[in-house]
Amino acid sequence: MAKTREPSSADSAAIGTEVELDVTNVAHGGVFVARHEGRVIFVADAIPGERVRARITDTGHASFWRADTLDVLSASPHRQEHIWPAAAVDRSPEDRAGGAEFGHIALAHQRELKRQVVVDSLSRMARLDRDVSVEALPGDDESGGTGWRTRVSLHVAEDGTIGPYAARSHRVIPVDHLPLATRRVNETAPFAQKFPNVESVDIVEPSEGPLRLLLMDGRAQKRDTITERVHDRSFALEAGGFWQVHRAAAETLYDAVQGAVDEASFDPRAANLDLYGGVGLMAAALGDRFGSTTRITSVESDEVATDYAGDNLAEWLGAAAVTARVDRYLQEMARNASAAEKRRYAAATVVLDPPRSGAKKPVVNALTALSPAQIVYVACDPVAFARDVSLFAERGYALRSLRAFDLFPNTHHVEAVGLLMRE
């Protein structure tokens, strides 16, 4: 077996070196692929097809280095003026605001690059040849992918200055505008003020009622309930709790989950599950599609979110909200379920909406041990999703359908909704 080469002192000496690079491809994580003297270089602020002058910033990996674009020597036809001057390539890399790493790329081409990442991830990690288009959300083409973010978290420097971090650092960059945020969030953000002894300043614009300015200091916050609306349904949650940040994302995913379910395989009396259920959005999507008698249990490790989920799902007689770690909950069900309960799990539809790191092997193994009829997987990371699809395939579940959504325009992030069914 070949040994992995360790970074050398010569590698470390290369930090700060300026090189000219031909950019060939997009990589996951908002960076782009180039090669220099046979070595892979992940370079930021570029576009495939460009030639750039870049500075080496990281040589700590045996298989690749990192670099920042300094100048564009030969520009892609898809390059545009950055939507955020604070993040533009004419700034020194250490002074570029993070959070809009695709803002220099025309919006349609951003979606093409995201499509490539999803397709490549499934090919490499799950050995699946599956194409997909990345769908826009309402209003984003008209706005150039700006003005969609209803929640922002501004970090606080030692002197109390607030702003986003610079890309791949914890250095706060002062700004006076957040182009991805809504107009009301921008109007409320206290850019010129200082907040010593605070970890972050969060601004939340709910569907209903006034904006919230939350000073986060690492301690439990006093519960402040807000209301979010999806179609004609209201969801209560804590102001600082998780909710989709794009103004149209919750409704888009609600509709996508409803549409992904194979109706012929859905049994409202089965032990249906909404895993990583938050405040009950996806459980409600199933309940609204299949009726008030739908039996579904939302499982969420955050106790406050579970409390809200119980209230949000109260109209469904068979709905319940449980506070538990998903892996432990599933393992307990697999160990202790009666014969009748196992039959109900075998007929179940499961919505799986894990964090960015994915479900991973313990959850996949425990879930497939229950042998549900179908799994609707809501994925916010294409690599983690592809890895989990491979794990499900090993346990007899095939990817039957797939959609992808541009929930985060002008960033590298992409959301996917896939249906997995027993083969």
LINJO-V954598 format. One record per residue. N is the residue number from 0. NEAR is the number of other ideal C-beta (glycine too) atoms within 10 Angstrom. Layout:
# LINJO-V954598
N/NEAR + N/NEAR
This chain:
# LINJO-V954598
0/3 + 1/4 + 2/6 + 3/7 + 4/9 + 5/7 + 6/15 + 7/11 + 8/6 + 9/8 + 10/18 + 11/10 + 12/11 + 13/16 + 14/15 + 15/8 + 16/14 + 17/11 + 18/18 + 19/13 + 20/21 + 21/16 + 22/24 + 23/12 + 24/13 + 25/24 + 26/17 + 27/18 + 28/15 + 29/20 + 30/23 + 31/25 + 32/18 + 33/25 + 34/13 + 35/18 + 36/6 + 37/5 + 38/13 + 39/14 + 40/21 + 41/20 + 42/25 + 43/22 + 44/28 + 45/29 + 46/24 + 47/19 + 48/16 + 49/22 + 50/16 + 51/26 + 52/14 + 53/25 + 54/17 + 55/20 + 56/18 + 57/17 + 58/20 + 59/11 + 60/12 + 61/12 + 62/9 + 63/16 + 64/23 + 65/20 + 66/29 + 67/22 + 68/23 + 69/17 + 70/12 + 71/19 + 72/13 + 73/11 + 74/15 + 75/18 + 76/9 + 77/18 + 78/17 + 79/16 + 80/8 + 81/21 + 82/21 + 83/20 + 84/15 + 85/23 + 86/25 + 87/16 + 88/19 + 89/10 + 90/16 + 91/11 + 92/19 + 93/12 + 94/12 + 95/26 + 96/23 + 97/20 + 98/24 + 99/26 + 100/21 + 101/25 + 102/27 + 103/25 + 104/26 + 105/17 + 106/21 + 107/11 + 108/17 + 109/25 + 110/23 + 111/15 + 112/21 + 113/28 + 114/19 + 115/16 + 116/22 + 117/25 + 118/19 + 119/17 + 120/22 + 121/25 + 122/13 + 123/13 + 124/18 + 125/19 + 126/11 + 127/17 + 128/8 + 129/15 + 130/9 + 131/18 + 132/14 + 133/22 + 134/14 + 135/19 + 136/20 + 137/11 + 138/13 + 139/21 + 140/13 + 141/9 + 142/13 + 143/15 + 144/27 + 145/19 + 146/21 + 147/24 + 148/23 + 149/24 + 150/21 + 151/22 + 152/17 + 153/23 + 154/18 + 155/21 + 156/17 + 157/7 + 158/9 + 159/14 + 160/18 + 161/23 + 162/22 + 163/23 + 164/16 + 165/21 + 166/21 + 167/17 + 168/12 + 169/8 + 170/15 + 171/20 + 172/23 + 173/15 + 174/19 + 175/10 + 176/11 + 177/24 + 178/23 + 179/23 + 180/23 + 181/20 + 182/9 + 183/14 + 184/19 + 185/18 + 186/10 + 187/17 + 188/22 + 189/12 + 190/15 + 191/9 + 192/10 + 193/12 + 194/19 + 195/10 + 196/8 + 197/17 + 198/14 + 199/16 + 200/22 + 201/17 + 202/24 + 203/23 + 204/21 + 205/19 + 206/16 + 207/9 + 208/11 + 209/11 + 210/17 + 211/16 + 212/13 + 213/17 + 214/13 + 215/16 + 216/13 + 217/8 + 218/7 + 219/8 + 220/16 + 221/8 + 222/13 + 223/13 + 224/13 + 225/21 + 226/12 + 227/20 + 228/13 + 229/21 + 230/12 + 231/6 + 232/16 + 233/12 + 234/23 + 235/16 + 236/26 + 237/20 + 238/20 + 239/20 + 240/19 + 241/16 + 242/21 + 243/21 + 244/19 + 245/23 + 246/18 + 247/18 + 248/20 + 249/23 + 250/21 + 251/22 + 252/22 + 253/21 + 254/15 + 255/20 + 256/25 + 257/16 + 258/14 + 259/23 + 260/19 + 261/14 + 262/9 + 263/7 + 264/16 + 265/18 + 266/16 + 267/19 + 268/12 + 269/21 + 270/24 + 271/30 + 272/28 + 273/30 + 274/26 + 275/22 + 276/27 + 277/24 + 278/28 + 279/28 + 280/28 + 281/25 + 282/29 + 283/27 + 284/28 + 285/26 + 286/24 + 287/18 + 288/17 + 289/20 + 290/10 + 291/12 + 292/11 + 293/24 + 294/21 + 295/29 + 296/21 + 297/29 + 298/24 + 299/27 + 300/16 + 301/17 + 302/9 + 303/17 + 304/23 + 305/21 + 306/18 + 307/22 + 308/30 + 309/17 + 310/14 + 311/25 + 312/24 + 313/11 + 314/11 + 315/22 + 316/9 + 317/16 + 318/24 + 319/15 + 320/25 + 321/16 + 322/17 + 323/16 + 324/14 + 325/23 + 326/19 + 327/14 + 328/20 + 329/25 + 330/17 + 331/12 + 332/20 + 333/17 + 334/9 + 335/8 + 336/17 + 337/8 + 338/6 + 339/8 + 340/13 + 341/16 + 342/14 + 343/18 + 344/22 + 345/16 + 346/19 + 347/25 + 348/28 + 349/23 + 350/26 + 351/25 + 352/22 + 353/21 + 354/12 + 355/10 + 356/11 + 357/22 + 358/27 + 359/15 + 360/13 + 361/14 + 362/23 + 363/25 + 364/17 + 365/20 + 366/29 + 367/20 + 368/16 + 369/19 + 370/17 + 371/24 + 372/19 + 373/22 + 374/27 + 375/25 + 376/26 + 377/21 + 378/26 + 379/19 + 380/21 + 381/26 + 382/20 + 383/20 + 384/29 + 385/29 + 386/21 + 387/26 + 388/27 + 389/17 + 390/21 + 391/24 + 392/16 + 393/11 + 394/15 + 395/12 + 396/23 + 397/13 + 398/21 + 399/14 + 400/15 + 401/22 + 402/17 + 403/24 + 404/22 + 405/27 + 406/25 + 407/24 + 408/27 + 409/27 + 410/20 + 411/19 + 412/18 + 413/25 + 414/27 + 415/25 + 416/23 + 417/25 + 418/22 + 419/27 + 420/17 + 421/16 + 422/9
